[in-house]
């Protein structure tokens, strides 16, 4: 019997497990390997940070899900890939495969000289513990003006206000806020930050950290007691490159538009851990990972059966919803941007629907 091995429990692999429930396989088996029993949904991190969601609301039990859909779950961290002999080496064992797929996310690129004094939330199962410590800090500081940094700053600010703590969350960005969404979005989110009294500093890159402060490239010093690094998916986990697989400059698994490795045709990938050769500038976000799910599942089945592979074509525009705390959110689609309570209600509906889609398979 052939073995399809899924490494990581990201969005695209969750879709594969869902389809396995609908289409049970007799000629091959599915194995899911993940370092954590739970997969945490980053889209709800802001709501958890603000105290709106409980821990179980934002995570999926991979072991229970696998049991219900007919897959095998292995708790392990993969450290090496032998693409020639088709073996995956983890910290607990070696796992043979016929076809394998990776959906393991990415890492923030924390400067080595700062690493000892920085908190991070990747892999995402680190998030709950890091957040509880961070949001109660005397001087919490966030590095990163992208979507994740902005959302977390607003959410922690709202939580601190509700719990009687000083609203002194500081957000630092080396450029504008939300630089990937254009000048208009940056202007609007910065106006919202000023209205909500969120201290933010643009064009300020943190260069050094000591026990009580951060210093920026401009020579200014600011107080800090906990620094959360949220500068976005800058690099891969590293084992692709160490294993001799073809990667891009950041170490992300390089795949074609069928999500198939350029160097090893029985290896596939999706989500933040890959780079598509045809779309080198494609943003790494959950929207594309969700869209890749059906293409990935189709191609994994077809690779096992020796059939033709389908092509993934990314959409040009996608909906972005960022919580700004206090029951409000910032909606962006193309050049349009709206802020208020209706976008927050829409975000809640989308996030909760996504989670229930998979939780109902095992609850």
Short mmCIF file of the C-alpha atoms (twelve columns), coordinates in Angstrom:
data_MODEL
# 
_entry.id   MODEL 
# 
loop_
_atom_site.group_PDB 
_atom_site.id 
_atom_site.type_symbol 
_atom_site.label_atom_id 
_atom_site.label_alt_id 
_atom_site.label_comp_id 
_atom_site.label_asym_id 
_atom_site.label_seq_id 
_atom_site.Cartn_x 
_atom_site.Cartn_y 
_atom_site.Cartn_z 
_atom_site.pdbx_PDB_model_num 
ATOM 1   C CA . UNK A 1   0.000   0.000  0.000   1 
ATOM 2   C CA . UNK A 2   1.323   3.426  -0.930  1 
ATOM 3   C CA . UNK A 3   1.778   6.186  1.637   1 
ATOM 4   C CA . UNK A 4   0.900   9.848  1.269   1 
ATOM 5   C CA . UNK A 5   2.592   11.828 4.040   1 
ATOM 6   C CA . UNK A 6   1.437   15.303 4.988   1 
ATOM 7   C CA . UNK A 7   3.975   17.285 7.013   1 
ATOM 8   C CA . UNK A 8   2.300   20.070 8.976   1 
ATOM 9   C CA . UNK A 9   -1.316  20.889 9.706   1 
ATOM 10  C CA . UNK A 10  -1.703  24.116 7.731   1 
ATOM 11  C CA . UNK A 11  -4.758  25.300 5.795   1 
ATOM 12  C CA . UNK A 12  -4.131  23.268 2.634   1 
ATOM 13  C CA . UNK A 13  -3.503  20.039 4.557   1 
ATOM 14  C CA . UNK A 14  -6.668  20.546 6.588   1 
ATOM 15  C CA . UNK A 15  -8.528  20.602 3.284   1 
ATOM 16  C CA . UNK A 16  -6.845  17.327 2.300   1 
ATOM 17  C CA . UNK A 17  -7.961  15.672 5.523   1 
ATOM 18  C CA . UNK A 18  -11.485 16.960 5.007   1 
ATOM 19  C CA . UNK A 19  -11.551 15.462 1.516   1 
ATOM 20  C CA . UNK A 20  -10.218 12.161 2.815   1 
ATOM 21  C CA . UNK A 21  -13.344 11.945 4.969   1 
ATOM 22  C CA . UNK A 22  -15.485 12.448 1.860   1 
ATOM 23  C CA . UNK A 23  -13.375 10.199 -0.364  1 
ATOM 24  C CA . UNK A 24  -11.942 7.275  1.660   1 
ATOM 25  C CA . UNK A 25  -8.962  5.640  -0.041  1 
ATOM 26  C CA . UNK A 26  -8.297  1.905  -0.289  1 
ATOM 27  C CA . UNK A 27  -5.115  1.865  -2.372  1 
ATOM 28  C CA . UNK A 28  -3.046  4.238  -0.239  1 
ATOM 29  C CA . UNK A 29  -2.931  5.555  3.291   1 
ATOM 30  C CA . UNK A 30  -2.491  9.091  4.637   1 
ATOM 31  C CA . UNK A 31  -0.084  10.013 7.446   1 
ATOM 32  C CA . UNK A 32  0.009   13.463 9.060   1 
ATOM 33  C CA . UNK A 33  3.176   14.469 10.944  1 
ATOM 34  C CA . UNK A 34  3.179   17.572 13.135  1 
ATOM 35  C CA . UNK A 35  5.231   18.698 16.160  1 
ATOM 36  C CA . UNK A 36  2.029   19.663 17.982  1 
ATOM 37  C CA . UNK A 37  -1.251  17.851 18.455  1 
ATOM 38  C CA . UNK A 38  -3.061  21.149 17.868  1 
ATOM 39  C CA . UNK A 39  -3.062  23.448 14.864  1 
ATOM 40  C CA . UNK A 40  -3.694  27.065 15.853  1 
ATOM 41  C CA . UNK A 41  -5.589  29.366 13.494  1 
ATOM 42  C CA . UNK A 42  -3.707  32.644 13.139  1 
ATOM 43  C CA . UNK A 43  -6.792  34.450 11.853  1 
ATOM 44  C CA . UNK A 44  -8.208  34.325 15.391  1 
ATOM 45  C CA . UNK A 45  -5.020  35.223 17.273  1 
ATOM 46  C CA . UNK A 46  -6.187  38.828 17.586  1 
ATOM 47  C CA . UNK A 47  -9.514  37.774 19.092  1 
ATOM 48  C CA . UNK A 48  -7.717  35.514 21.553  1 
ATOM 49  C CA . UNK A 49  -5.320  38.317 22.441  1 
ATOM 50  C CA . UNK A 50  -8.252  40.597 23.202  1 
ATOM 51  C CA . UNK A 51  -9.939  37.941 25.353  1 
ATOM 52  C CA . UNK A 52  -12.836 37.311 22.968  1 
ATOM 53  C CA . UNK A 53  -11.961 33.685 22.188  1 
ATOM 54  C CA . UNK A 54  -10.945 30.813 24.448  1 
ATOM 55  C CA . UNK A 55  -7.951  28.633 23.635  1 
ATOM 56  C CA . UNK A 56  -10.085 25.794 22.256  1 
ATOM 57  C CA . UNK A 57  -11.880 28.256 19.996  1 
ATOM 58  C CA . UNK A 58  -8.723  28.956 18.003  1 
ATOM 59  C CA . UNK A 59  -7.222  25.493 17.599  1 
ATOM 60  C CA . UNK A 60  -7.983  22.240 15.813  1 
ATOM 61  C CA . UNK A 61  -7.168  18.877 17.375  1 
ATOM 62  C CA . UNK A 62  -5.163  17.189 14.621  1 
ATOM 63  C CA . UNK A 63  -5.052  13.825 16.341  1 
ATOM 64  C CA . UNK A 64  -8.828  13.635 16.743  1 
ATOM 65  C CA . UNK A 65  -9.324  14.902 13.202  1 
ATOM 66  C CA . UNK A 66  -7.030  12.230 11.792  1 
ATOM 67  C CA . UNK A 67  -8.776  9.516  13.777  1 
ATOM 68  C CA . UNK A 68  -12.147 10.545 12.338  1 
ATOM 69  C CA . UNK A 69  -11.085 10.841 8.701   1 
ATOM 70  C CA . UNK A 70  -9.013  7.648  8.563   1 
ATOM 71  C CA . UNK A 71  -5.515  9.132  8.645   1 
ATOM 72  C CA . UNK A 72  -2.599  8.287  10.954  1 
ATOM 73  C CA . UNK A 73  -1.271  11.045 13.214  1 
ATOM 74  C CA . UNK A 74  2.381   11.169 14.306  1 
ATOM 75  C CA . UNK A 75  3.627   13.822 16.722  1 
ATOM 76  C CA . UNK A 76  7.136   14.624 15.565  1 
ATOM 77  C CA . UNK A 77  9.212   17.410 14.041  1 
ATOM 78  C CA . UNK A 78  10.715  16.683 10.616  1 
ATOM 79  C CA . UNK A 79  14.351  17.759 10.372  1 
ATOM 80  C CA . UNK A 80  15.553  16.155 7.136   1 
ATOM 81  C CA . UNK A 81  14.124  15.026 3.801   1 
ATOM 82  C CA . UNK A 82  15.727  12.283 1.735   1 
ATOM 83  C CA . UNK A 83  13.987  12.937 -1.564  1 
ATOM 84  C CA . UNK A 84  15.938  10.277 -3.450  1 
ATOM 85  C CA . UNK A 85  15.157  7.399  -1.077  1 
ATOM 86  C CA . UNK A 86  11.801  8.876  -0.069  1 
ATOM 87  C CA . UNK A 87  12.330  9.095  3.665   1 
ATOM 88  C CA . UNK A 88  11.550  11.781 6.224   1 
ATOM 89  C CA . UNK A 89  13.734  11.965 9.327   1 
ATOM 90  C CA . UNK A 90  12.203  13.344 12.509  1 
ATOM 91  C CA . UNK A 91  13.423  13.681 16.072  1 
ATOM 92  C CA . UNK A 92  11.657  10.427 16.985  1 
ATOM 93  C CA . UNK A 93  11.950  8.268  13.878  1 
ATOM 94  C CA . UNK A 94  12.289  7.845  10.125  1 
ATOM 95  C CA . UNK A 95  9.186   7.744  7.948   1 
ATOM 96  C CA . UNK A 96  9.074   6.314  4.397   1 
ATOM 97  C CA . UNK A 97  6.681   7.818  1.852   1 
ATOM 98  C CA . UNK A 98  5.625   7.505  -1.751  1 
ATOM 99  C CA . UNK A 99  4.375   11.084 -2.081  1 
ATOM 100 C CA . UNK A 100 4.854   13.801 0.545   1 
ATOM 101 C CA . UNK A 101 3.559   17.322 0.989   1 
ATOM 102 C CA . UNK A 102 4.705   20.171 3.241   1 
ATOM 103 C CA . UNK A 103 2.494   22.817 4.829   1 
ATOM 104 C CA . UNK A 104 4.651   23.855 7.788   1 
ATOM 105 C CA . UNK A 105 4.487   27.651 7.692   1 
ATOM 106 C CA . UNK A 106 7.450   29.987 7.907   1 
ATOM 107 C CA . UNK A 107 9.609   31.817 10.407  1 
ATOM 108 C CA . UNK A 108 10.331  35.423 11.278  1 
ATOM 109 C CA . UNK A 109 13.827  36.568 10.439  1 
ATOM 110 C CA . UNK A 110 14.999  37.694 13.879  1 
ATOM 111 C CA . UNK A 111 18.512  39.173 13.842  1 
ATOM 112 C CA . UNK A 112 20.896  36.834 15.655  1 
ATOM 113 C CA . UNK A 113 22.092  39.575 17.978  1 
ATOM 114 C CA . UNK A 114 18.508  40.178 19.196  1 
ATOM 115 C CA . UNK A 115 17.249  36.597 19.415  1 
ATOM 116 C CA . UNK A 116 17.860  36.088 23.144  1 
ATOM 117 C CA . UNK A 117 15.687  39.068 24.075  1 
ATOM 118 C CA . UNK A 118 12.840  38.608 21.607  1 
ATOM 119 C CA . UNK A 119 9.539   36.739 21.945  1 
ATOM 120 C CA . UNK A 120 8.019   35.122 18.860  1 
ATOM 121 C CA . UNK A 121 4.908   33.110 18.071  1 
ATOM 122 C CA . UNK A 122 6.239   30.758 15.396  1 
ATOM 123 C CA . UNK A 123 5.747   27.853 15.222  1 
ATOM 124 C CA . UNK A 124 2.220   28.920 16.063  1 
ATOM 125 C CA . UNK A 125 1.739   26.517 18.977  1 
ATOM 126 C CA . UNK A 126 4.043   28.884 20.898  1 
ATOM 127 C CA . UNK A 127 1.489   31.655 20.578  1 
ATOM 128 C CA . UNK A 128 -0.729  31.178 23.657  1 
ATOM 129 C CA . UNK A 129 2.110   31.080 26.182  1 
ATOM 130 C CA . UNK A 130 3.974   33.974 24.542  1 
ATOM 131 C CA . UNK A 131 0.836   36.111 24.382  1 
ATOM 132 C CA . UNK A 132 -0.194  35.697 28.023  1 
ATOM 133 C CA . UNK A 133 3.231   36.886 29.084  1 
ATOM 134 C CA . UNK A 134 3.406   39.689 26.540  1 
ATOM 135 C CA . UNK A 135 0.051   41.388 27.059  1 
ATOM 136 C CA . UNK A 136 0.673   41.813 30.794  1 
ATOM 137 C CA . UNK A 137 4.182   43.262 30.396  1 
ATOM 138 C CA . UNK A 138 4.873   46.733 31.776  1 
ATOM 139 C CA . UNK A 139 6.130   48.002 28.398  1 
ATOM 140 C CA . UNK A 140 5.085   45.640 25.580  1 
ATOM 141 C CA . UNK A 141 6.706   46.421 22.217  1 
ATOM 142 C CA . UNK A 142 5.847   44.930 18.811  1 
ATOM 143 C CA . UNK A 143 8.281   44.951 15.898  1 
ATOM 144 C CA . UNK A 144 6.570   44.735 12.519  1 
ATOM 145 C CA . UNK A 145 4.082   47.047 10.830  1 
ATOM 146 C CA . UNK A 146 2.480   44.431 8.593   1 
ATOM 147 C CA . UNK A 147 -0.928  42.851 9.101   1 
ATOM 148 C CA . UNK A 148 0.038   40.572 12.007  1 
ATOM 149 C CA . UNK A 149 1.902   43.284 13.910  1 
ATOM 150 C CA . UNK A 150 -0.860  45.856 13.450  1 
ATOM 151 C CA . UNK A 151 -3.595  43.427 14.486  1 
ATOM 152 C CA . UNK A 152 -1.731  42.265 17.559  1 
ATOM 153 C CA . UNK A 153 -0.964  45.818 18.672  1 
ATOM 154 C CA . UNK A 154 -4.617  46.889 18.448  1 
ATOM 155 C CA . UNK A 155 -5.861  43.722 20.178  1 
ATOM 156 C CA . UNK A 156 -3.403  43.856 23.079  1 
ATOM 157 C CA . UNK A 157 -4.148  47.566 23.482  1 
ATOM 158 C CA . UNK A 158 -7.886  46.814 23.725  1 
ATOM 159 C CA . UNK A 159 -7.273  44.015 26.248  1 
ATOM 160 C CA . UNK A 160 -5.109  46.255 28.430  1 
ATOM 161 C CA . UNK A 161 -7.738  48.992 28.429  1 
ATOM 162 C CA . UNK A 162 -10.443 46.518 29.469  1 
ATOM 163 C CA . UNK A 163 -8.268  45.132 32.254  1 
ATOM 164 C CA . UNK A 164 -7.114  48.408 33.743  1 
ATOM 165 C CA . UNK A 165 -3.506  48.319 32.505  1 
ATOM 166 C CA . UNK A 166 -1.709  51.264 30.990  1 
ATOM 167 C CA . UNK A 167 -2.425  51.444 27.237  1 
ATOM 168 C CA . UNK A 168 1.247   51.727 26.386  1 
ATOM 169 C CA . UNK A 169 1.674   49.104 23.665  1 
ATOM 170 C CA . UNK A 170 4.290   50.387 21.220  1 
ATOM 171 C CA . UNK A 171 4.370   49.369 17.545  1 
ATOM 172 C CA . UNK A 172 7.495   49.845 15.418  1 
ATOM 173 C CA . UNK A 173 7.663   49.561 11.625  1 
ATOM 174 C CA . UNK A 174 10.690  50.003 9.392   1 
ATOM 175 C CA . UNK A 175 8.375   51.619 6.827   1 
ATOM 176 C CA . UNK A 176 4.736   52.711 6.965   1 
ATOM 177 C CA . UNK A 177 2.036   50.593 8.573   1 
ATOM 178 C CA . UNK A 178 0.597   47.943 6.206   1 
ATOM 179 C CA . UNK A 179 3.226   48.700 3.545   1 
ATOM 180 C CA . UNK A 180 2.062   45.842 1.323   1 
ATOM 181 C CA . UNK A 181 -1.416  47.322 0.918   1 
ATOM 182 C CA . UNK A 182 -0.569  50.694 -0.576  1 
ATOM 183 C CA . UNK A 183 -0.412  54.310 0.550   1 
ATOM 184 C CA . UNK A 184 -4.160  54.763 1.097   1 
ATOM 185 C CA . UNK A 185 -4.437  51.768 3.430   1 
ATOM 186 C CA . UNK A 186 -1.361  52.982 5.321   1 
ATOM 187 C CA . UNK A 187 -2.849  56.454 5.800   1 
ATOM 188 C CA . UNK A 188 -6.179  55.082 6.985   1 
ATOM 189 C CA . UNK A 189 -4.769  52.558 9.460   1 
ATOM 190 C CA . UNK A 190 -2.394  55.169 10.868  1 
ATOM 191 C CA . UNK A 191 -5.344  57.536 11.365  1 
ATOM 192 C CA . UNK A 192 -7.216  54.759 13.186  1 
ATOM 193 C CA . UNK A 193 -4.167  54.121 15.376  1 
ATOM 194 C CA . UNK A 194 -4.022  57.798 16.341  1 
ATOM 195 C CA . UNK A 195 -7.742  57.838 17.135  1 
ATOM 196 C CA . UNK A 196 -7.420  54.760 19.344  1 
ATOM 197 C CA . UNK A 197 -4.284  56.205 20.990  1 
ATOM 198 C CA . UNK A 198 -2.020  53.368 19.847  1 
ATOM 199 C CA . UNK A 199 1.602   54.532 20.060  1 
ATOM 200 C CA . UNK A 200 3.253   53.683 16.730  1 
ATOM 201 C CA . UNK A 201 6.545   54.621 15.119  1 
ATOM 202 C CA . UNK A 202 7.039   54.394 11.353  1 
ATOM 203 C CA . UNK A 203 10.380  54.373 9.544   1 
ATOM 204 C CA . UNK A 204 11.927  53.170 12.794  1 
ATOM 205 C CA . UNK A 205 13.852  49.899 12.671  1 
ATOM 206 C CA . UNK A 206 14.811  48.274 15.963  1 
ATOM 207 C CA . UNK A 207 18.539  47.597 15.959  1 
ATOM 208 C CA . UNK A 208 19.391  46.715 19.550  1 
ATOM 209 C CA . UNK A 209 17.649  45.534 22.696  1 
ATOM 210 C CA . UNK A 210 18.719  45.491 26.322  1 
ATOM 211 C CA . UNK A 211 16.899  44.510 29.489  1 
ATOM 212 C CA . UNK A 212 14.842  47.695 29.681  1 
ATOM 213 C CA . UNK A 213 14.813  49.355 26.256  1 
ATOM 214 C CA . UNK A 214 14.976  49.133 22.476  1 
ATOM 215 C CA . UNK A 215 17.099  51.381 20.275  1 
ATOM 216 C CA . UNK A 216 16.377  52.199 16.638  1 
ATOM 217 C CA . UNK A 217 18.488  53.120 13.639  1 
ATOM 218 C CA . UNK A 218 17.676  56.810 14.259  1 
ATOM 219 C CA . UNK A 219 19.467  56.650 17.600  1 
ATOM 220 C CA . UNK A 220 16.310  56.944 19.696  1 
ATOM 221 C CA . UNK A 221 15.684  54.735 22.731  1 
ATOM 222 C CA . UNK A 222 12.289  53.528 23.977  1 
ATOM 223 C CA . UNK A 223 11.274  51.554 27.086  1 
ATOM 224 C CA . UNK A 224 10.456  47.845 26.727  1 
ATOM 225 C CA . UNK A 225 9.937   44.865 29.017  1 
ATOM 226 C CA . UNK A 226 8.834   42.345 26.355  1 
ATOM 227 C CA . UNK A 227 9.509   42.518 22.619  1 
ATOM 228 C CA . UNK A 228 7.296   40.531 20.220  1 
ATOM 229 C CA . UNK A 229 8.812   40.068 16.755  1 
ATOM 230 C CA . UNK A 230 6.121   40.023 14.027  1 
ATOM 231 C CA . UNK A 231 7.929   41.088 10.885  1 
ATOM 232 C CA . UNK A 232 6.221   38.536 8.649   1 
ATOM 233 C CA . UNK A 233 7.268   35.319 6.869   1 
ATOM 234 C CA . UNK A 234 10.864  36.145 5.976   1 
ATOM 235 C CA . UNK A 235 12.476  32.703 5.862   1 
ATOM 236 C CA . UNK A 236 11.831  28.975 5.778   1 
ATOM 237 C CA . UNK A 237 12.379  26.591 8.665   1 
ATOM 238 C CA . UNK A 238 15.655  25.586 7.007   1 
ATOM 239 C CA . UNK A 239 15.353  21.831 6.507   1 
ATOM 240 C CA . UNK A 240 14.467  22.136 2.811   1 
ATOM 241 C CA . UNK A 241 17.810  23.699 1.972   1 
ATOM 242 C CA . UNK A 242 19.752  21.428 4.343   1 
ATOM 243 C CA . UNK A 243 18.145  18.428 2.654   1 
ATOM 244 C CA . UNK A 244 19.332  19.461 -0.791  1 
ATOM 245 C CA . UNK A 245 15.892  20.332 -2.169  1 
ATOM 246 C CA . UNK A 246 15.602  23.201 -4.626  1 
ATOM 247 C CA . UNK A 247 14.677  26.393 -2.766  1 
ATOM 248 C CA . UNK A 248 14.559  30.109 -3.403  1 
ATOM 249 C CA . UNK A 249 16.956  32.571 -1.760  1 
ATOM 250 C CA . UNK A 250 14.942  32.528 1.488   1 
ATOM 251 C CA . UNK A 251 15.078  28.745 1.787   1 
ATOM 252 C CA . UNK A 252 11.417  28.255 0.817   1 
ATOM 253 C CA . UNK A 253 10.646  25.062 -1.101  1 
ATOM 254 C CA . UNK A 254 10.559  26.046 -4.765  1 
ATOM 255 C CA . UNK A 255 7.587   24.548 -6.590  1 
ATOM 256 C CA . UNK A 256 5.952   24.885 -9.992  1 
ATOM 257 C CA . UNK A 257 2.383   26.076 -10.488 1 
ATOM 258 C CA . UNK A 258 1.157   22.546 -9.751  1 
ATOM 259 C CA . UNK A 259 2.670   22.960 -6.238  1 
ATOM 260 C CA . UNK A 260 5.233   20.270 -7.125  1 
ATOM 261 C CA . UNK A 261 8.895   20.495 -6.133  1 
ATOM 262 C CA . UNK A 262 11.163  21.529 -8.999  1 
ATOM 263 C CA . UNK A 263 13.808  19.007 -7.964  1 
ATOM 264 C CA . UNK A 264 11.756  16.073 -6.617  1 
ATOM 265 C CA . UNK A 265 8.455   15.328 -8.421  1 
ATOM 266 C CA . UNK A 266 7.018   13.291 -5.522  1 
ATOM 267 C CA . UNK A 267 7.322   16.237 -3.138  1 
ATOM 268 C CA . UNK A 268 4.674   18.969 -2.967  1 
ATOM 269 C CA . UNK A 269 3.958   21.964 -0.771  1 
ATOM 270 C CA . UNK A 270 1.525   24.754 0.039   1 
ATOM 271 C CA . UNK A 271 1.145   27.828 2.202   1 
ATOM 272 C CA . UNK A 272 3.897   29.982 3.645   1 
ATOM 273 C CA . UNK A 273 6.660   27.374 3.353   1 
ATOM 274 C CA . UNK A 274 6.778   27.415 -0.456  1 
ATOM 275 C CA . UNK A 275 7.709   29.780 -3.252  1 
ATOM 276 C CA . UNK A 276 6.085   29.305 -6.677  1 
ATOM 277 C CA . UNK A 277 8.589   29.812 -9.485  1 
ATOM 278 C CA . UNK A 278 5.987   31.422 -11.746 1 
ATOM 279 C CA . UNK A 279 4.866   33.858 -9.022  1 
ATOM 280 C CA . UNK A 280 8.015   34.781 -7.069  1 
ATOM 281 C CA . UNK A 281 6.445   37.909 -5.528  1 
ATOM 282 C CA . UNK A 282 3.228   36.194 -4.370  1 
ATOM 283 C CA . UNK A 283 2.325   37.250 -0.832  1 
ATOM 284 C CA . UNK A 284 2.444   34.582 1.845   1 
ATOM 285 C CA . UNK A 285 -0.935  34.638 3.538   1 
ATOM 286 C CA . UNK A 286 -3.759  32.346 4.555   1 
ATOM 287 C CA . UNK A 287 -5.970  33.313 1.628   1 
ATOM 288 C CA . UNK A 288 -3.659  31.712 -0.917  1 
ATOM 289 C CA . UNK A 289 -3.062  28.701 1.338   1 
ATOM 290 C CA . UNK A 290 -6.810  28.040 1.494   1 
ATOM 291 C CA . UNK A 291 -7.088  28.410 -2.286  1 
ATOM 292 C CA . UNK A 292 -4.218  25.983 -2.796  1 
ATOM 293 C CA . UNK A 293 -5.975  23.245 -0.811  1 
ATOM 294 C CA . UNK A 294 -8.212  21.835 -3.601  1 
ATOM 295 C CA . UNK A 295 -5.397  21.968 -6.181  1 
ATOM 296 C CA . UNK A 296 -3.006  20.257 -3.785  1 
ATOM 297 C CA . UNK A 297 -5.432  17.454 -2.927  1 
ATOM 298 C CA . UNK A 298 -6.175  16.840 -6.600  1 
ATOM 299 C CA . UNK A 299 -2.487  16.728 -7.485  1 
ATOM 300 C CA . UNK A 300 -1.462  14.475 -4.598  1 
ATOM 301 C CA . UNK A 301 -4.076  11.939 -5.659  1 
ATOM 302 C CA . UNK A 302 -3.093  12.234 -9.311  1 
ATOM 303 C CA . UNK A 303 0.615   11.866 -8.558  1 
ATOM 304 C CA . UNK A 304 -0.100  8.647  -6.679  1 
ATOM 305 C CA . UNK A 305 -2.207  7.443  -9.607  1 
ATOM 306 C CA . UNK A 306 0.107   8.606  -12.402 1 
ATOM 307 C CA . UNK A 307 -2.382  11.164 -13.741 1 
ATOM 308 C CA . UNK A 308 -2.001  14.707 -15.043 1 
ATOM 309 C CA . UNK A 309 -1.590  17.521 -12.511 1 
ATOM 310 C CA . UNK A 310 -3.744  20.639 -12.235 1 
ATOM 311 C CA . UNK A 311 -2.452  24.224 -12.084 1 
ATOM 312 C CA . UNK A 312 -2.844  26.747 -9.262  1 
ATOM 313 C CA . UNK A 313 -3.643  30.281 -10.440 1 
ATOM 314 C CA . UNK A 314 -3.638  32.900 -7.666  1 
ATOM 315 C CA . UNK A 315 -6.412  35.455 -7.623  1 
ATOM 316 C CA . UNK A 316 -5.433  39.084 -8.230  1 
ATOM 317 C CA . UNK A 317 -7.411  40.597 -5.342  1 
ATOM 318 C CA . UNK A 318 -8.375  39.129 -2.003  1 
ATOM 319 C CA . UNK A 319 -10.285 40.263 1.063   1 
ATOM 320 C CA . UNK A 320 -8.228  41.290 4.102   1 
ATOM 321 C CA . UNK A 321 -9.850  41.808 7.500   1 
ATOM 322 C CA . UNK A 322 -7.783  43.081 10.422  1 
ATOM 323 C CA . UNK A 323 -9.152  43.461 13.916  1 
ATOM 324 C CA . UNK A 324 -8.560  46.908 15.434  1 
ATOM 325 C CA . UNK A 325 -9.982  46.052 18.852  1 
ATOM 326 C CA . UNK A 326 -13.146 47.134 20.619  1 
ATOM 327 C CA . UNK A 327 -15.492 45.347 18.212  1 
ATOM 328 C CA . UNK A 328 -14.090 47.007 15.089  1 
ATOM 329 C CA . UNK A 329 -12.070 45.826 12.100  1 
ATOM 330 C CA . UNK A 330 -10.383 47.220 8.998   1 
ATOM 331 C CA . UNK A 331 -11.528 45.713 5.680   1 
ATOM 332 C CA . UNK A 332 -9.400  45.965 2.534   1 
ATOM 333 C CA . UNK A 333 -10.230 44.699 -0.937  1 
ATOM 334 C CA . UNK A 334 -8.242  45.993 -3.890  1 
ATOM 335 C CA . UNK A 335 -8.137  49.765 -3.476  1 
ATOM 336 C CA . UNK A 336 -11.150 49.854 -1.167  1 
ATOM 337 C CA . UNK A 337 -10.869 50.141 2.607   1 
ATOM 338 C CA . UNK A 338 -13.616 50.308 5.236   1 
ATOM 339 C CA . UNK A 339 -13.367 50.454 9.029   1 
ATOM 340 C CA . UNK A 340 -16.012 49.818 11.669  1 
ATOM 341 C CA . UNK A 341 -18.242 47.288 13.384  1 
ATOM 342 C CA . UNK A 342 -19.644 45.599 10.262  1 
ATOM 343 C CA . UNK A 343 -16.175 44.468 9.084   1 
ATOM 344 C CA . UNK A 344 -15.581 43.003 12.558  1 
ATOM 345 C CA . UNK A 345 -18.851 41.061 12.422  1 
ATOM 346 C CA . UNK A 346 -17.884 39.784 8.983   1 
ATOM 347 C CA . UNK A 347 -14.454 38.747 10.242  1 
ATOM 348 C CA . UNK A 348 -15.989 36.865 13.173  1 
ATOM 349 C CA . UNK A 349 -18.382 35.055 10.863  1 
ATOM 350 C CA . UNK A 350 -15.665 34.014 8.401   1 
ATOM 351 C CA . UNK A 351 -13.233 32.879 11.111  1 
ATOM 352 C CA . UNK A 352 -15.781 30.907 13.093  1 
ATOM 353 C CA . UNK A 353 -17.172 29.277 9.954   1 
ATOM 354 C CA . UNK A 354 -13.665 28.209 8.953   1 
ATOM 355 C CA . UNK A 355 -13.012 26.606 12.342  1 
ATOM 356 C CA . UNK A 356 -16.352 24.831 12.519  1 
ATOM 357 C CA . UNK A 357 -15.780 23.395 9.061   1 
ATOM 358 C CA . UNK A 358 -13.032 21.173 10.527  1 
ATOM 359 C CA . UNK A 359 -14.091 20.854 14.155  1 
ATOM 360 C CA . UNK A 360 -17.427 19.334 13.187  1 
ATOM 361 C CA . UNK A 361 -15.539 16.435 11.607  1 
ATOM 362 C CA . UNK A 362 -14.495 15.182 15.047  1 
ATOM 363 C CA . UNK A 363 -16.593 16.879 17.733  1 
# 
